[in-house]
Amino acid sequence: MTQNKTAKPTNFIETVIQEDLRTNKYGGRVHTRFPPEPNGYLHIGHAKAISINFGIAEDYKGLCNLRFDDSNPMKEKQEYIDAIRDDIRWLGFDWEDREYYASDYFDQLYEWAVKLIKDGKAYVDDLSADEIREHRGTLTEPGKESPYRKRSVRENLDLFKRMRAGEFPDGFKVLRAKIDMAAPNINMRDPVMYRILHESHYRQSNKWCIYPTYDWTHGQSDSIEGITHSLCSLEFEDHRPLYDWFLEQLGVYHPQQIEFARLNLSFTVMSKRVLKRLVEEGYVSGWDDPRMPTISGLRRRGYTPESIRSFCQRIGVAKADSIIDIALLEHCLREDLNKRAPRVMVVLRPLKVVIDNYPEKQVEELDAINNPEDESMGIRKVPFSRVLYIEQDDFREEPPPKFYRLALGREVRLRYAYFIKCVDVVKDEKGNVVELHCTYDPQTRGGDAPDGRTSKATLHWVSAAHAIKAEVRLYDRLFVKPDPDDVEEGKDFTVNLNPNSLEILKDCYGEPSLKTAKIGDRFQFERLGYFYVDLDSSPDALVFNRTVSLRDTWAKIEKAQKRG
């Protein structure tokens, strides 16, 4: 993946970096960082940011830090930090020994805040949060100065010291930067730098009862770490003037902030607040539920890190926001799994088939191809016997037009085996088909007829006597609308949740080669899709998650675009 530094840039970020390298702006260095807040699990949007930050560093032989922006003790947990580490490593990136925490810079940030107060560029304000909001003004109207804005440096230093000492209750005072309440950019209208919060910090314990805001923490943390290019998503573009202002007023090392469009994916929500609500209100089983867009959820569903990185590479780095079709993500996954996943036969909804003219005690071992995309994966042996299972959907008593699978009096091919013909149907007392009786042509072993006759359908199957039972969880998209937030007034995204996003099948049967399957293995169930052995599995009870179906809507879209 490493590029020549002089290669033609592929996006606007690389254009900036190559110009900085040419002018020796940062002494020939490229040093990025990925700064997650440890207040939830990472999602697919973070995977894009991770790929950009670590990828840029890798491509230009630079460095990338992992820095936890842990300045809000009310929302942060060690659980989230551990999960973030695991997700980044799973994606294939390594920050080596460069793991940092914004909370480790609290002393320095406090000293810098004191400097701004001494320079007359910060003040303690007694307005409440609502009053500050009212004073801020609008996009078309300037804000109003706080009546406490003219406090003396001496008074501000005293109050700020007393804030740190814990003299005041939560929210009683804040420290604000003194910039311009009439600035066109609202972020420059005396932003809050510190708020009072009597909460224990998971790393700093009870050392602090005032905590810095993100805007005050971010740029200075970049400066401390010697970051050259601070890459962040587009919503921080309006915050860049403030990022620059703080660094300029402090007179410290100044990295360059560059914004890129965040990832918006159809049929998906990316807000941590919304994802947390899905978990806490029981709409999903947890952060790693395979329906969630979290990296841990995608991982448990059976996605590969290579497919996610390929997806991030294909969508590229843009400056303008857009919505990416989730079909592209699924396409990247299929491309990867098609090359690596061994094929097996599994019947999800079994229908018993008895081959009347097949010897009762006879068992044959038939050759089955493990992966036609990779001959090195070889073949496996699949047992064939008198009693089989096929899919219920592969039989119709009264076949509709263009239904070429099994019906009474019709002949079809069994994968790797024989041609069979249905001669009788057995029903239960309710009229449901529970058993088929067929005959087979012993001259068609391997699935080919020596007389040249063909079948328009090839069915997968398993031998009933040799089958292993498994649970299969059929996951679908979590939302029914491409934009989950497209709701009527007074309603929220929950009305667009897909009631059929999970179907659990308890009585599925797979070929005996699956006896050796272990947690984390991936397979293509022939004709059905790609599946993953879930962590709920045990040696005696396999559980499979459907990762993705075989139907590739993105490939069809691409073909249509080429024809057009």
Secondary structure by P-SEA (a helix, b strand, c coil): cccccccccccaaaaaaaaaaaacccccbbbbbbbbcccccccaaaaaaaaaaaaaaaaacbbbbbcccccccccccaaaaaaaaaaaaaacccccccccccccaaaaaaaaaaaaaaaccbbbbcccaaaaaaacccccbbbbbbccccccaaaaaaaaaaaaacccccccbbbbbbcccccccccccccccbbbbcbbbccccccccccccccccaaaaaaaacccccccccccccaaaaaaaaaaaaccbbbbbbbccccccccccccaaaaaaaaaacccccccccccccaaaaaaacccaaaaaaaaaaaccccbbbbbcaaaaaaaaaaaaaacbbbbbbbcbbbbbbcccccccbbbbbbbbcccccccbbbbbbbbcccccccccccccccccccccccccbbbbcccbbbbbbccccccccccccbbbbccccccccccccccccccbbbbbbccccbbbbbbbbbccccccccccccccccccccccccccbbbbccccccccccccccccccccccccbbbbcccccccbbbbccccccccaaaaaaaaaaac
